[in-house]
Amino acid sequence: MKRYGLLVTTTLLLGAPGGARAQDPPFAAVPEPDTTLFTLVGRVADMSTGLPIIAAVIKFPDLERIAYSNLDGEFELEDFPAGEWHLIIEQLGYHTSETEAALAPGNEVLVHLRPDPVALEGFRVRTRSERLLDERSRKVPYRVTTLGPDIFSEAIQVDPASIFRGRSDAAIVPCDRRDTIESQTPGCMWYRGNIVRLDVYMDEGLLLGGMEELSMYMPEDIHSMEWIRHMKMLRVYTHRFVEKLDDSRISLTPLVYDEDRDD
């Protein structure tokens, strides 16, 4: 997990010397100001140049909150609760920053992202499918890990389920404790101390057989995968589906977390 580029600054508001309340009436109950919610402001900048980074994605997975930096690299989130929160900042061409941040009223968040140069062979126009998939994943308030086409074209494993288990940080386990990994393709995962079922989607449709059904496909059939651990979801896209996205006007359904899905 990368933990760099985050600076939280605090502005200290000073009151009267000594903090005395000479004007308070005797025995009067003075209500404490409500500091539970506040407006969080911050800025995202290039670590090398200090210049603002535009349209960076700022995600707070625990709160299911998301923001985008403006032309000055600044962002703002109203009604933000004080506390320690998991923070993810993403932008194309930069390493993703991921850390825990203690935030309270008076804090300002300054994030420096380290450039991640992308080698370009001439100019390449981004395809419609790439744009649609990227735009959808950026709107998810959780971290989305993408396994790209190169992984499957160069895969040594015999099936896509094995490739995913080897490439992801997911602790994939059998759903029934009486089973073993040798007796079935494990289709559940450890999540916050519990074993929960992993939902596997193939080209926008739910695979009822989960990981076991995914293992029946050949690696050359698969274009890419998107792994969203917090949503307990694996999205799988075939070459045929991606070509259809490129050659048609169909759109993608937004990814929404279903709280009733928790088990």
C-alpha positions as CSV (number, residue, x, y, z in Angstrom):
1,M,0.0,0.0,0.0
2,K,1.5,3.3,-1.0
3,R,1.6,5.9,1.8
4,Y,3.1,9.1,0.5
5,G,2.1,12.5,-0.6
6,L,-0.4,13.4,2.1
7,L,-0.1,16.4,4.4
8,V,-2.8,17.5,6.8
9,T,-2.4,21.0,8.0
10,T,-4.3,22.4,11.0
11,T,-5.3,26.0,11.5
12,L,-5.5,26.9,15.2
13,L,-8.2,29.3,16.2
14,L,-7.3,31.3,19.3
15,G,-9.9,32.8,21.6
16,A,-9.7,35.3,24.5
17,P,-6.5,35.1,26.7
18,G,-6.8,32.4,29.2
19,G,-10.1,31.3,27.8
20,A,-12.1,33.1,30.5
21,R,-15.8,33.6,30.3
22,A,-16.4,36.5,32.6
23,Q,-19.7,37.4,31.0
24,D,-21.3,33.9,31.5
25,P,-24.1,34.0,34.0
26,P,-23.6,31.8,37.1
27,F,-24.6,28.2,36.7
28,A,-25.5,28.8,33.0
29,A,-25.0,25.7,30.8
30,V,-22.9,26.8,27.9
31,P,-23.6,24.5,25.0
32,E,-20.5,23.1,23.2
33,P,-20.2,23.9,19.5
34,D,-21.2,21.1,17.3
35,T,-18.0,20.1,15.5
36,T,-19.1,16.7,14.4
37,L,-19.6,17.8,10.7
38,F,-17.4,20.3,8.8
39,T,-16.4,21.2,5.3
40,L,-13.3,19.4,4.3
41,V,-11.1,21.3,1.8
42,G,-8.0,20.1,0.1
43,R,-5.7,20.4,-2.9
44,V,-4.0,17.8,-5.1
45,A,-0.6,18.7,-6.7
46,D,2.2,17.2,-8.8
47,M,5.0,16.0,-6.5
48,S,7.7,17.0,-9.0
49,T,6.4,20.4,-10.2
50,G,4.0,21.5,-7.5
51,L,1.4,22.3,-10.2
52,P,-2.2,21.5,-9.5
53,I,-3.6,18.2,-10.8
54,I,-7.0,18.6,-12.5
55,A,-9.8,16.1,-12.3
56,A,-8.1,13.9,-9.7
57,V,-10.5,11.5,-7.9
58,I,-10.6,11.7,-4.1
59,K,-12.3,8.7,-2.5
60,F,-13.3,8.0,1.1
61,P,-14.5,4.3,0.9
62,D,-15.6,4.1,4.5
63,L,-18.0,7.0,4.0
64,E,-18.9,6.2,0.3
65,R,-17.9,9.8,-0.5
66,I,-16.2,11.0,-3.6
67,A,-14.9,14.3,-4.9
68,Y,-13.0,15.7,-7.9
69,S,-10.2,18.3,-8.0
70,N,-11.0,21.5,-10.0
71,L,-8.8,23.6,-12.3
72,D,-6.8,24.7,-9.3
73,G,-6.4,21.2,-8.0
74,E,-8.8,22.0,-5.1
75,F,-11.7,19.9,-3.8
76,E,-14.3,20.3,-1.2
77,L,-16.7,18.0,0.7
78,E,-19.4,19.4,2.9
79,D,-20.9,17.8,6.0
80,F,-17.8,15.8,6.5
81,P,-17.5,13.8,9.8
82,A,-14.4,14.2,12.0
83,G,-12.4,11.0,12.5
84,E,-9.7,8.8,10.9
85,W,-10.7,7.7,7.4
86,H,-9.3,5.7,4.6
87,L,-8.3,8.0,1.7
88,I,-7.6,7.1,-1.9
89,I,-6.5,9.6,-4.6
90,E,-6.3,8.6,-8.2
91,Q,-5.4,10.2,-11.5
92,L,-4.2,8.9,-14.9
93,G,-0.5,9.3,-15.2
94,Y,0.2,9.3,-11.4
95,H,0.7,6.6,-8.8
96,T,-2.4,6.1,-6.7
97,S,-2.0,7.4,-3.1
98,E,-3.7,5.4,-0.4
99,T,-3.5,6.1,3.3
100,E,-5.3,6.6,6.6
101,A,-5.9,10.3,7.5
102,A,-7.1,11.8,10.8
103,L,-9.3,14.7,9.8
104,A,-11.0,17.3,12.0
105,P,-12.4,20.9,11.7
106,G,-9.6,23.2,10.8
107,N,-7.7,20.6,8.8
108,E,-6.7,21.2,5.1
109,V,-5.6,18.2,3.1
110,L,-2.6,18.7,0.7
111,V,-1.9,15.7,-1.5
112,H,1.2,15.3,-3.7
113,L,1.0,12.6,-6.3
114,R,4.1,11.0,-7.8
115,P,4.1,10.9,-11.6
116,D,3.8,7.5,-13.2
117,P,5.0,8.1,-16.8
118,V,3.2,6.1,-19.4
119,A,5.4,5.1,-22.4
120,L,3.6,6.1,-25.6
121,E,4.4,4.7,-29.0
122,G,3.3,7.6,-31.1
123,F,-0.3,8.9,-30.5
124,R,-3.1,6.5,-29.7
125,V,-6.7,7.5,-29.5
126,R,-8.5,6.0,-26.6
127,T,-11.3,3.6,-27.6
128,R,-14.9,4.1,-26.6
129,S,-14.9,1.0,-24.4
130,E,-11.8,2.3,-22.6
131,R,-13.4,5.6,-21.9
132,L,-16.7,4.1,-20.7
133,L,-15.1,1.6,-18.4
134,D,-12.7,4.2,-17.0
135,E,-15.4,6.8,-16.4
136,R,-17.6,4.3,-14.6
137,S,-14.8,3.0,-12.3
138,R,-13.8,6.6,-11.4
139,K,-17.3,7.2,-10.1
140,V,-17.1,4.3,-7.7
141,P,-16.2,5.6,-4.2
142,Y,-14.0,2.6,-3.6
143,R,-10.7,1.4,-5.0
144,V,-11.0,-0.4,-8.3
145,T,-8.1,-2.6,-9.3
146,T,-7.9,-3.3,-13.0
147,L,-6.4,-6.4,-14.6
148,G,-5.7,-5.4,-18.2
149,P,-5.5,-7.3,-21.5
150,D,-1.7,-7.9,-21.3
151,I,-2.2,-10.0,-18.2
152,F,-4.5,-12.4,-20.0
153,S,-2.5,-12.6,-23.2
154,E,0.6,-13.5,-21.4
155,A,-1.0,-15.7,-18.7
156,I,0.6,-19.0,-17.6
157,Q,-2.4,-20.1,-15.6
158,V,-4.9,-22.3,-17.3
159,D,-8.1,-20.4,-16.3
160,P,-9.2,-16.8,-15.6
161,A,-10.2,-17.7,-12.0
162,S,-6.6,-18.8,-11.3
163,I,-5.2,-15.6,-12.9
164,F,-7.4,-13.5,-10.7
165,R,-6.4,-15.3,-7.5
166,G,-2.8,-14.9,-8.4
167,R,-3.0,-11.3,-9.3
168,S,-5.4,-9.9,-6.7
169,D,-4.9,-9.1,-3.0
170,A,-8.1,-11.0,-2.2
171,A,-8.1,-13.9,0.3
172,I,-10.3,-16.2,-1.8
173,V,-11.5,-19.3,0.2
174,P,-14.1,-22.0,-0.2
175,C,-17.6,-21.0,0.9
176,D,-18.1,-24.2,2.9
177,R,-15.5,-24.9,5.6
178,R,-15.9,-28.6,4.9
179,D,-14.6,-28.1,1.4
180,T,-11.0,-27.7,0.4
181,I,-9.4,-25.7,-2.4
182,E,-8.6,-28.9,-4.1
183,S,-12.2,-30.1,-4.1
184,Q,-13.7,-26.9,-5.7
185,T,-12.9,-23.6,-7.2
186,P,-13.2,-21.3,-4.1
187,G,-15.9,-18.7,-4.6
188,C,-15.9,-16.8,-1.3
189,M,-13.5,-14.3,0.4
190,W,-12.5,-13.1,3.8
191,Y,-14.0,-9.7,4.5
192,R,-13.8,-8.0,7.9
193,G,-13.4,-11.3,9.7
194,N,-16.2,-13.1,7.9
195,I,-16.5,-15.4,4.9
196,V,-18.7,-13.8,2.3
197,R,-19.6,-14.8,-1.3
198,L,-17.8,-13.0,-4.1
199,D,-20.2,-11.8,-6.9
200,V,-18.7,-12.4,-10.3
201,Y,-20.2,-10.5,-13.3
202,M,-19.4,-11.5,-16.9
203,D,-20.2,-8.7,-19.5
204,E,-22.7,-7.1,-17.1
205,G,-24.5,-10.3,-16.2
206,L,-24.2,-12.1,-12.9
207,L,-22.5,-15.5,-13.2
208,L,-24.7,-17.8,-11.0
209,G,-21.8,-20.3,-10.8
210,G,-19.5,-17.6,-9.6
211,M,-15.7,-18.4,-9.6
212,E,-16.4,-22.0,-10.6
213,E,-18.2,-20.9,-13.7
214,L,-15.5,-18.3,-14.5
215,S,-12.9,-21.1,-14.4
216,M,-14.5,-22.7,-17.4
217,Y,-13.5,-19.9,-19.7
218,M,-10.2,-19.7,-21.6
219,P,-7.8,-16.8,-20.8
220,E,-7.9,-15.8,-24.5
221,D,-11.6,-15.1,-24.1
222,I,-11.0,-12.5,-21.4
223,H,-10.2,-8.9,-22.2
224,S,-9.9,-7.5,-18.7
225,M,-11.2,-7.5,-15.1
226,E,-12.1,-5.0,-12.5
227,W,-11.8,-6.0,-8.8
228,I,-13.7,-4.0,-6.2
229,R,-13.0,-5.5,-2.9
230,H,-15.2,-3.3,-0.8
231,M,-18.2,-4.2,-3.0
232,K,-17.2,-7.9,-3.0
233,M,-17.4,-7.8,-6.7
234,L,-15.4,-9.0,-9.7
235,R,-16.3,-7.6,-13.1
236,V,-15.1,-9.6,-16.1
237,Y,-15.2,-8.4,-19.7
238,T,-14.8,-10.6,-22.8
239,H,-13.2,-9.4,-26.1
240,R,-16.6,-9.8,-27.7
241,F,-18.3,-7.4,-25.2
242,V,-15.5,-4.8,-25.5
243,E,-15.8,-4.9,-29.3
244,K,-19.5,-4.4,-28.9
245,L,-18.9,-1.3,-26.7
246,D,-16.6,0.1,-29.4
247,D,-19.0,-0.5,-32.3
248,S,-22.3,0.5,-30.8
249,R,-24.1,3.2,-28.8
250,I,-24.9,1.0,-25.7
251,S,-24.0,2.4,-22.3
252,L,-22.9,1.0,-19.0
253,T,-25.0,0.8,-15.9
254,P,-23.5,2.7,-12.9
255,L,-22.0,0.5,-10.2
256,V,-24.0,0.8,-7.0
257,Y,-23.3,-0.9,-3.8
258,D,-26.2,-2.9,-2.4
259,E,-26.1,-2.9,1.4
260,D,-28.6,-5.8,1.4
261,R,-26.0,-7.8,-0.4
262,D,-23.9,-8.2,2.8
263,D,-23.9,-11.7,4.2
